[in-house]
Amino acid sequence: MEVSFVFYYIIALIVIILDQWTKWLVVKRMELGESITVIENWFYITSHRNRGAAWGILQGQMWFFYLITVIVIIGIVYYIQKAAKGKMLLGVALGLMLGGAIGNFYDRVVHKEVVDFIHTYIFNYNFPIFNIADSALVIGVGLLMIQMWQEERQSKEIANGKSNTNN
């Protein structure tokens, strides 16, 4: 099934809208630091702000984030246009990554910080608080890795098939 490039941009747009809406809800309805229990000892909605990257690294390095994010966004759009044709998994991965990158980029540009609120404890580990954009980025990278693994496996099968037919 051939999918239009527009589909991947729609995925990105849905991620951006969902990300910004959920962040808006947290900012408007919760105090900073407030936490709501969803599932005891596992999942909470916690109002948190981050001026850095994952796990709060590189706090206050906004120009670095601006530059890197613009480069990443340009790269993702390029790959959607050039490499995603006929590769739905790759296109979906790139669409999720694009939406996630833009969602957090918007926060950094407009608010000078990123709103995080998804707070989990996984096997008693207090996982760093994250948001929808972060989730889309991680899922997109995971799908990209699956796509790359599939392509590598296919190229090995083709190479093995060619070497077997030459004997």
Buried (B, 14 or more C-beta within 10 A) or exposed (E): EEBEBEBBBEBBBBBBEBBBEBBEEBBEEBEEEEBBEEEEEEBBBBBBBBBBBEEEEBEEBBEEBEEBBEEBBEBBBEBBEEEBBEBBBBBBBBBBBBBBBBBBBBBBEEEEBBBBBBBBBEEEEEEBBBBBBBBBBBBBBEBBEEBEEEEEEEEEEEEEEEEEEEE
